[in-house]
């Protein structure tokens, strides 16, 4: 049985508190670095885990835009905080890929995009 990363719980709670209308702006400002630090630590842990025990890909037909939309739901709070418009087409295109590995790649790319795009910006995912 695979155990969940407890850092995801910390990030989720911090995002929930930040997203609450009852949360004071000063508290939101204090929690934002917590979210960013959890993301950095998670990335480092993932690098370490991948280096120490690379897993074999399980390649199956995968819809990359469906994976991207799933990642966007995970990052929804971050997108809303910066009022970033996210665009991802409804596409039936399928590729042969490991969905878990593809999700991690798209998560990293999209999180980087959210961090790099200014407020009221736009992020688009395209496939062909």
FENPE-V232502 format. One record per residue. N is the residue number from 0. BURIAL is 1 if it has 9 or more other ideal C-beta (glycine too) atoms within 8 Angstrom, else 0. Layout:
N:BURIAL / N:BURIAL
//
This chain:
0:0 / 1:0 / 2:0 / 3:0 / 4:0 / 5:0 / 6:1 / 7:1 / 8:1 / 9:1 / 10:1 / 11:0 / 12:0 / 13:1 / 14:1 / 15:1 / 16:1 / 17:1 / 18:1 / 19:0 / 20:0 / 21:0 / 22:1 / 23:0 / 24:0 / 25:0 / 26:1 / 27:1 / 28:0 / 29:0 / 30:1 / 31:1 / 32:0 / 33:1 / 34:1 / 35:1 / 36:0 / 37:1 / 38:1 / 39:0 / 40:1 / 41:1 / 42:1 / 43:0 / 44:1 / 45:1 / 46:0 / 47:0 / 48:0 / 49:1 / 50:0 / 51:0 / 52:0 / 53:0 / 54:0 / 55:0 / 56:0 / 57:0 / 58:0 / 59:0 / 60:0 / 61:1 / 62:1 / 63:1 / 64:1 / 65:0 / 66:1 / 67:1 / 68:1 / 69:1 / 70:1 / 71:1 / 72:0 / 73:0 / 74:1 / 75:0 / 76:1 / 77:1 / 78:1 / 79:1 / 80:1 / 81:1 / 82:0 / 83:1 / 84:0 / 85:1 / 86:0 / 87:1 / 88:0 / 89:0 / 90:0 / 91:0 / 92:1 / 93:0 / 94:0 / 95:0 / 96:1 / 97:1 / 98:1 / 99:0 / 100:1 / 101:1 / 102:1 / 103:1 / 104:0 / 105:1 / 106:1 / 107:1 / 108:0 / 109:1 / 110:1 / 111:0 / 112:1 / 113:1 / 114:0 / 115:0 / 116:1 / 117:0 / 118:0 / 119:0 / 120:1 / 121:0 / 122:1 / 123:0 / 124:1 / 125:0 / 126:0 / 127:0
//
